[in-house]
Structure formats: structure tokens, C-alpha cells
Amino acid sequence: MVVPDYGGACVSGVVPALLGRHRGSPPWLPPGLAGADQVVVLVLDGLGWLQLQERRTLAPTLAAMAGGPITTVAPSTTATALTSLSTGMAPAEHGLMGYRMRVHSGQVLNVLRWTTASGDARRTVAPEALQAAAPFGGTRPPVVTKADFQATGFSAAHLAGVRMCGWRTVSTIAVHVRRLLAAGEPFVYAYYPGIDTVAHEYGFGPFFDAEVTAADHLVADLVATLPSGAALAVVADHGQVDVGERVLSLPPDLVRLTKLLSGEGRFRWLHARPGAAERLRVLAEERFGEVAWVRTRDEAAAEGWFGGPLAPEVAARLGDVVLAARDPVAFDDPADTGPMALVCRHGSLTAEEMLVPLLVATG
């Protein structure tokens, strides 16, 4: 188990360090960032440190950059980690606690799509109310992200108030960044989801290797745009585990104690029926203790998984018992369907998922 290093080298500390909200330069920050006149942060969604190390020959630009691994947050999933990156807060503070979480209506909100079983939830679950912390310390930097993401509920929750620069083809990312640096922007944030998308659909193999190579070309293009005195920081939100078809269904005796499921395949929350929380915890340990870390919500919080105590409104978004996969398996939720069967997944606390790169190049 890799528990997030919220007090040290963690994705939640990257933006505060770059915006000068830390006293001095933290020792884990790679050289070249602290004194940079301009900083570009590129988030490569889904690129774990261990996956990158296995493919260094496919990514010569990334391999040549200074830096090393840091931890992401728990759960190690996009919705939670990107919010920790933008706000500089641990999940316990910002409250977006996973890919799917219970909201005040009693329904489960898909945070990335901002939908519930009733459909679009942007009116019934106001994004800015569910996550009210200002991203980037309220500095309103330009954010270069996929154009399709600009008006989503999740963007409203974790990127409220920023200046959006939408891209539609990968080749234009570096053009946007070059234009913003030339205009004197001191801080630019860019996001690329390709690695995560390919890993989910195809798993590890030739498609994933090709995507890592393509992402390295993007990094090389960005390095070439850097003027003298500028720096590029590359970070990721989580790594990957190849699960394939190893998706486990909950046995009937466990289902009878459960009224609701949330979370994600490798970080599955079980919401107990009234009075059944302790029986649920014991039975979950009996059934899945050999393949997962089984914890109650309070135990997980006490072990530091979420970066602090859970306020009542945040605790209410989570289940009573969590199954955090230790082996390369996932736990099924029949209510969580998508356009494809996922091959690689993430969310749990293994090194493959928790360790991500923080790498730097300078102009």
C-alpha cells in the first residue's frame, strides 16, 4: 500500500509550490522550477511512474527530464486527483471524493460526466457548491484543455473562473501554449487525456506504447516552445493496472447488506443498509480480504488516505466500507456502465496507481 504523502511530494502540493504558496521551495520540487520566470504545467492523464520507467526508450524527451516520482491522492482517480492538483487541497478538504459518489439527493453522481440516474445534474447538483474552493489560489490562469471539456460540470467544479483555451487536435496544444507564453503569461496549465483513454480501451501493449510515444512528441513540442527562463513541469494524476476481464461480482450475501454502490472498480464503496455496517465490514473482509484492502470509512480516514478528517457533508458522500483492490482485479457495479469494457483501471493504493512523475525541462 502506498499512502499519499500529503505533507510532502504529492500532486496536491504541486500548484501551491509553483504559485509560491509554500514557504521556500520544497525539497521534492525538481530543479529549474523555483526560479523560472514562466511555468507551464502539462498533465498527462494516466501516465504512472512505473509505466513510464518500463517505456523510457519510447519516451526519450520525458526520460531526459529532471525529476522523479511523487504520490497522487486517494482514490487514485481523475476526478479526485485533478481537483487536488488545481486547488492544492487533499480530497478531505475539497470533497470530490471519487469518480462516482453519493450526493444530497441520495443518488450517485458520476463526477466526470456530472450525471445521475436522472440525467444531467448540473442544475440539481451545482458544481460550484459541491466543490467551492477556488482553483489555482484564485489567480485565474489560462487552462489549455480539450474543447469538449470546457463547459462540463466537472470543469465548473475544479476549474471555476479560469480562462479556458480549448483545443480540438493535439497539434494545437503547443501553439496555444506558445501564444500564451509570448503574451507574458506567468503560469499556464495544460491537460492531455490520451494516455488514460488508450489504457482504458486497449490495456498495455502496442496501442499504449504508441500513445506514450505520441505523448512524448507532445512534450518535445512544448519544450521547443519554451523561451529562455521558462520551465515545463510534466505531472500525471494516476497510474494504471491491467485488470482485463478480472472483474469480481459481489456475492448475494454481501449484496443483501448493501443498499448502494459508489466509487470505482478498484476503489468500490459499499453503502450499508441500516444497522448492517459492521456485518458488512466483516463479510467483506471474509470474501475479499485476500485481494483487497478492506476498510471502514473511518479506518481509511484515520490511516491518512484522504489527507485529513472528513467533514460530515464529505463523509456522507462515501460508503461505509471500501474495497481497495490490491491484486489486479476490479469490483463490479451493475449501475456503472460505459461505452466499452475497461482493460486498464485505477483508483486504489498500489504503487502502479499511486506513483506519478513530476518532471521538468527548462528553456
Sequence and secondary structure as in RCSB ss.txt:
>XXXX:A:sequence
MVVPDYGGACVSGVVPALLGRHRGSPPWLPPGLAGADQVVVLVLDGLGWLQLQERRTLAPTLAAMAGGPITTVAP
STTATALTSLSTGMAPAEHGLMGYRMRVHSGQVLNVLRWTTASGDARRTVAPEALQAAAPFGGTRPPVVTKADFQ
ATGFSAAHLAGVRMCGWRTVSTIAVHVRRLLAAGEPFVYAYYPGIDTVAHEYGFGPFFDAEVTAADHLVADLVAT
LPSGAALAVVADHGQVDVGERVLSLPPDLVRLTKLLSGEGRFRWLHARPGAAERLRVLAEERFGEVAWVRTRDEA
AAEGWFGGPLAPEVAARLGDVVLAARDPVAFDDPADTGPMALVCRHGSLTAEEMLVPLLVATG
>XXXX:A:secstr
     TTSSBGGGHHHHHTT SSS  TTS TTSTT SEEEEEEETT  HHHHHTTGGG HHHHHSEEEEEE  SS
 SHHHHHHHHHH   HHHH   SSEEE TTSSEEETTTTEETTEE TTTS HHHHS S GGGG   EEEEEGGGT
TSHHHHHHSTT EEEEESSTHHHHHHHHHHHHTT SEEEEEE HHHHHHHHH SSHHHHHHHHHHHHHHHHHHHH
  TTEEEEEE S   EE TT EE   HHHHTTEEEEEEETTEEEEEE TT HHHHHHHHHHHHTTTEEEEEHHHH
HHTTSSSS   HHHHTTS SEEEEE SS EE  TT   SS  SEE  S SHHHHEEEEEEEE 
